[in-house]
């Protein structure tokens, strides 16, 4: 019998294994950070005791949620189970605006659930020349509140629980930043993944800082890195091209409700799963 319920940490690790099999290349220490964002925001479809599908609807704050990790085991696809799980999980968001990054081929299906296309995100991948940059330093706990506000300004919505854990770091995740006159002018989180590393969020006030952060990131877990650049962050997209990163797949950023304002030339999202 098919049932729907919340996922625990071990089950979220299982789901991230599914994501790796789908080619999504999750980070090696993503599960605890994801779960800290909203422990009640991860859902499974089960056949008896067997998990057969997943979705996340993470409530980042009182006004905004993000949907991701929508995966069905291949043998359970085409039976309507995924859509029932989708409907079940969306109730968790209540009246919040909900965002998602989906493949463009599914855009019409998402529109049936009242999601509206707002923009897109392009994944860049490559091996920029790694270099150590002397004035970059690892983030400390005292930096986290400022980093959260910087990311909220760039992305248009605040996600404190998620990023507090994200910026705190893990064995394969570290955040580096540049500080000028007591203020952070740029920062980037680098996390080791199944294949290479991902950089995100990347936040920079200028092209030189963005370039230094990207090349420093390639030195940490690289040299192969991927960066998810939203439409509007034209400066970062141009920098990625100059550094030899190649644009790959695109996702459609869609919202159920009003889209937030994004305001940065040099910004990369933390993850396509949680925004």
C-alpha positions as a printed NumPy array, in Angstrom:
array([[  0.   ,   0.   ,   0.   ],
       [  1.303,   3.444,  -0.936],
       [  1.614,   5.92 ,   1.939],
       [  3.238,   9.328,   2.472],
       [  5.288,  10.431,   5.465],
       [  8.196,  12.609,   6.566],
       [ 11.761,  11.416,   6.027],
       [ 14.438,  11.161,   8.724],
       [ 18.167,  11.786,   8.338],
       [ 19.055,   8.267,   7.233],
       [ 16.26 ,   8.329,   4.674],
       [ 17.385,  11.706,   3.395],
       [ 20.831,  10.192,   2.853],
       [ 19.095,   7.482,   0.808],
       [ 17.276,  10.12 ,  -1.258],
       [ 20.547,  11.934,  -1.945],
       [ 21.879,   8.608,  -3.207],
       [ 18.962,   8.555,  -5.648],
       [ 19.879,  12.107,  -6.65 ],
       [ 23.451,  10.99 ,  -7.338],
       [ 22.142,   8.145,  -9.503],
       [ 20.085,  10.708, -11.446],
       [ 23.287,  12.653, -12.15 ],
       [ 22.462,  15.557,  -9.821],
       [ 25.864,  15.268,  -8.087],
       [ 24.928,  16.15 ,  -4.481],
       [ 27.491,  17.181,  -1.9  ],
       [ 28.996,  14.616,   0.433],
       [ 27.757,  16.425,   3.561],
       [ 24.454,  17.835,   2.312],
       [ 21.964,  15.816,   4.345],
       [ 22.421,  17.379,   7.797],
       [ 22.48 ,  20.91 ,   6.407],
       [ 19.369,  20.263,   4.319],
       [ 17.494,  18.761,   7.264],
       [ 18.438,  21.658,   9.548],
       [ 16.603,  24.031,   7.199],
       [ 13.254,  22.442,   8.065],
       [ 13.243,  18.999,   9.746],
       [  9.597,  18.511,   8.778],
       [ 10.072,  19.481,   5.132],
       [ 11.251,  16.191,   3.577],
       [  8.737,  13.6  ,   2.43 ],
       [  8.681,  10.019,   1.186],
       [  6.242,   7.869,  -0.716],
       [  6.461,   4.32 ,   0.593],
       [  5.187,   0.983,  -0.657],
       [  4.786,  -0.799,   2.651],
       [  8.134,  -0.124,   4.305],
       [  9.974,   0.496,   1.021],
       [ 10.734,   4.15 ,   0.105],
       [  9.804,   4.639,  -3.549],
       [  9.691,   8.427,  -4.014],
       [ 10.75 ,  11.692,  -2.438],
       [ 10.111,  15.414,  -2.424],
       [ 11.105,  18.333,  -0.219],
       [  9.084,  21.434,   0.585],
       [ 11.316,  23.398,   2.937],
       [  9.818,  26.339,   4.796],
       [ 12.674,  28.839,   4.905],
       [ 10.71 ,  31.55 ,   6.699],
       [  7.131,  32.604,   7.399],
       [  6.622,  33.785,   3.822],
       [  8.746,  31.54 ,   1.581],
       [  9.298,  27.835,   0.893],
       [ 11.312,  25.925,  -1.705],
       [ 10.486,  22.637,  -3.445],
       [ 13.092,  20.114,  -4.567],
       [ 14.368,  16.525,  -4.49 ],
       [ 11.329,  15.372,  -6.485],
       [ 12.357,  11.833,  -7.432],
       [ 10.476,   8.592,  -8.073],
       [ 12.123,   5.199,  -8.37 ],
       [ 11.91 ,   4.246, -12.064],
       [  9.623,   1.246, -11.553],
       [  7.056,   3.439,  -9.747],
       [  6.868,   6.197, -12.342],
       [  3.803,   6.783, -14.486],
       [  1.364,   5.576, -11.828],
       [  0.28 ,   8.923, -10.365],
       [  2.149,   8.335,  -7.104],
       [  4.562,  11.212,  -7.648],
       [  1.768,  13.714,  -8.201],
       [ -0.06 ,  12.556,  -5.072],
       [  3.188,  12.944,  -3.113],
       [  3.605,  16.42 ,  -4.658],
       [  0.128,  17.451,  -3.495],
       [  0.717,  15.989,  -0.033],
       [  4.027,  17.816,   0.459],
       [  2.825,  21.19 ,  -0.831],
       [  0.357,  21.371,   2.047],
       [  3.382,  21.822,   4.314],
       [  4.031,  25.256,   2.769],
       [  0.643,  26.612,   3.822],
       [  0.136,  30.056,   2.321],
       [  3.812,  30.684,   1.604],
       [  5.243,  31.586,  -1.78 ],
       [  6.935,  28.429,  -3.113],
       [  9.9  ,  28.399,  -5.495],
       [ 11.484,  25.572,  -7.46 ],
       [ 14.224,  24.905, -10.012],
       [ 12.881,  22.395, -12.514],
       [ 13.918,  21.042, -15.874],
       [ 12.28 ,  23.063, -18.664],
       [ 10.586,  19.922, -20.052],
       [  8.455,  19.728, -16.903],
       [  7.491,  23.401, -16.935],
       [  4.013,  22.727, -18.344],
       [  3.329,  20.195, -15.582],
       [  4.4  ,  22.645, -12.886],
       [  2.142,  25.288, -14.404],
       [ -0.819,  22.999, -13.728],
       [ -0.034,  23.47 , -10.022],
       [ -0.037,  27.279, -10.479],
       [  3.731,  27.723, -10.707],
       [  4.759,  30.569, -13.019],
       [  8.074,  30.787, -14.862],
       [ 10.151,  33.728, -13.625],
       [ 13.719,  33.149, -14.819],
       [ 16.286,  30.407, -15.154],
       [ 19.56 ,  29.064, -13.847],
       [ 22.536,  27.825, -15.884],
       [ 25.065,  25.337, -14.569],
       [ 28.672,  26.123, -15.513],
       [ 31.328,  23.429, -15.113],
       [ 35.05 ,  23.333, -15.675],
       [ 38.461,  23.616, -14.095],
       [ 39.502,  27.235, -13.572],
       [ 43.178,  27.689, -12.814],
       [ 43.39 ,  27.107,  -9.057],
       [ 45.173,  29.704,  -7.001],
       [ 45.539,  30.549,  -3.365],
       [ 44.475,  34.086,  -2.539],
       [ 46.234,  35.423,   0.513],
       [ 43.605,  37.766,   1.907],
       [ 40.757,  35.231,   1.791],
       [ 40.019,  33.543,   5.089],
       [ 37.641,  30.85 ,   6.333],
       [ 34.338,  32.085,   7.742],
       [ 33.889,  32.018,  11.507],
       [ 30.665,  31.896,  13.551],
       [ 30.725,  35.672,  13.959],
       [ 30.566,  36.066,  10.16 ],
       [ 27.442,  33.959,   9.703],
       [ 24.752,  36.595,  10.428],
       [ 26.276,  39.   ,   7.884],
       [ 26.639,  36.219,   5.319],
       [ 22.973,  35.264,   5.749],
       [ 21.889,  38.858,   5.123],
       [ 24.164,  39.17 ,   2.084],
       [ 22.686,  36.016,   0.58 ],
       [ 19.128,  37.182,   1.308],
       [ 19.807,  40.467,  -0.49 ],
       [ 21.113,  38.593,  -3.54 ],
       [ 18.485,  35.833,  -3.683],
       [ 15.481,  37.852,  -2.587],
       [ 14.501,  35.678,   0.378],
       [ 15.977,  34.888,   3.778],
       [ 16.779,  31.281,   4.759],
       [ 18.538,  31.553,   8.096],
       [ 18.21 ,  27.982,   9.436],
       [ 19.59 ,  26.443,   6.268],
       [ 22.491,  28.85 ,   5.796],
       [ 23.497,  28.938,   9.453],
       [ 24.432,  25.256,   9.117],
       [ 25.7  ,  25.665,   5.543],
       [ 28.128,  28.451,   6.445],
       [ 29.241,  26.669,   9.63 ],
       [ 30.937,  24.096,   7.412],
       [ 31.527,  20.345,   7.527],
       [ 34.289,  17.915,   6.649],
       [ 33.782,  18.56 ,   2.928],
       [ 32.209,  22.022,   3.002],
       [ 33.964,  25.297,   3.751],
       [ 33.196,  28.99 ,   3.249],
       [ 35.893,  31.536,   2.399],
       [ 35.453,  35.286,   2.422],
       [ 37.155,  38.612,   1.848],
       [ 36.812,  41.325,   4.475],
       [ 37.586,  45.002,   3.825],
       [ 37.409,  47.603,   6.593],
       [ 35.45 ,  45.257,   8.814],
       [ 32.807,  44.39 ,   6.185],
       [ 32.556,  41.274,   4.033],
       [ 32.93 ,  42.137,   0.351],
       [ 32.575,  38.594,  -0.951],
       [ 32.202,  34.969,   0.097],
       [ 31.892,  31.526,  -1.452],
       [ 31.008,  28.129,  -0.041],
       [ 32.79 ,  25.158,  -1.621],
       [ 31.609,  21.607,  -1.057],
       [ 33.061,  18.348,  -2.189],
       [ 30.578,  16.346,  -4.262],
       [ 30.27 ,  12.895,  -5.746],
       [ 32.127,  14.329,  -8.751],
       [ 34.374,  17.351,  -8.185],
       [ 33.06 ,  20.286,  -6.168],
       [ 30.26 ,  22.83 ,  -6.262],
       [ 30.558,  26.513,  -5.437],
       [ 27.516,  28.131,  -3.912],
       [ 26.457,  30.455,  -2.725],
       [ 28.973,  32.798,  -4.264],
       [ 28.459,  36.421,  -3.25 ],
       [ 30.703,  39.208,  -4.491],
       [ 30.557,  42.972,  -4.801],
       [ 32.864,  43.105,  -7.852],
       [ 34.396,  41.002, -10.618],
       [ 37.862,  40.725,  -9.062],
       [ 36.481,  39.392,  -5.791],
       [ 34.267,  36.911,  -7.654],
       [ 37.246,  35.744,  -9.721],
       [ 39.463,  35.326,  -6.67 ],
       [ 36.774,  33.34 ,  -4.868],
       [ 36.167,  31.061,  -7.861],
       [ 39.854,  30.306,  -8.43 ],
       [ 40.471,  29.802,  -4.716],
       [ 37.527,  27.387,  -4.635],
       [ 39.164,  25.285,  -7.353],
       [ 42.135,  24.842,  -5.026],
       [ 40.059,  23.397,  -2.168],
       [ 38.246,  20.313,  -3.514],
       [ 38.844,  20.869,  -7.236],
       [ 40.077,  21.528,  -9.728],
       [ 36.746,  20.573, -11.327],
       [ 33.959,  22.836, -10.076],
       [ 30.35 ,  23.582, -10.985],
       [ 28.535,  26.848, -10.369],
       [ 24.767,  27.415, -10.668],
       [ 24.305,  30.954, -11.983],
       [ 20.826,  32.497, -12.027],
       [ 19.633,  34.684, -14.881],
       [ 20.481,  38.267, -14.003],
       [ 23.897,  37.456, -12.576],
       [ 25.463,  38.379, -15.888],
       [ 28.794,  39.401, -14.433],
       [ 29.339,  35.969, -12.889],
       [ 28.222,  34.197, -16.078],
       [ 30.76 ,  36.184, -18.101],
       [ 33.474,  35.442, -15.547],
       [ 32.742,  31.713, -15.706],
       [ 33.116,  31.781, -19.481],
       [ 36.406,  33.668, -19.254],
       [ 37.704,  31.09 , -16.812],
       [ 36.871,  28.263, -19.193],
       [ 33.746,  26.951, -17.473],
       [ 31.243,  25.563, -19.957],
       [ 27.495,  26.193, -19.696],
       [ 25.548,  22.983, -19.364],
       [ 21.976,  22.243, -18.437],
       [ 19.442,  24.912, -17.567],
       [ 16.652,  24.895, -15.023],
       [ 13.47 ,  26.931, -14.99 ],
       [ 13.005,  29.004, -11.83 ],
       [  9.297,  29.054, -11.095],
       [  7.167,  30.408,  -8.264],
       [  3.755,  29.718,  -6.883],
       [  3.089,  33.277,  -5.797],
       [  5.019,  36.504,  -6.382],
       [  8.637,  36.127,  -7.425],
       [ 11.174,  37.834,  -5.122],
       [ 13.563,  40.493,  -6.37 ],
       [ 17.137,  39.364,  -7.066],
       [ 19.866,  42.01 ,  -7.036],
       [ 23.375,  40.85 ,  -7.775],
       [ 25.68 ,  40.705, -10.787],
       [ 27.934,  38.201,  -9.013],
       [ 25.766,  35.584,  -7.331],
       [ 25.498,  31.783,  -7.505],
       [ 22.807,  29.829,  -5.697],
       [ 23.663,  27.565,  -2.767],
       [ 21.864,  24.523,  -4.201],
       [ 19.16 ,  23.765,  -6.738],
       [ 17.471,  21.55 ,  -4.141],
       [ 16.857,  24.223,  -1.465],
       [ 17.508,  27.44 ,  -3.384]])
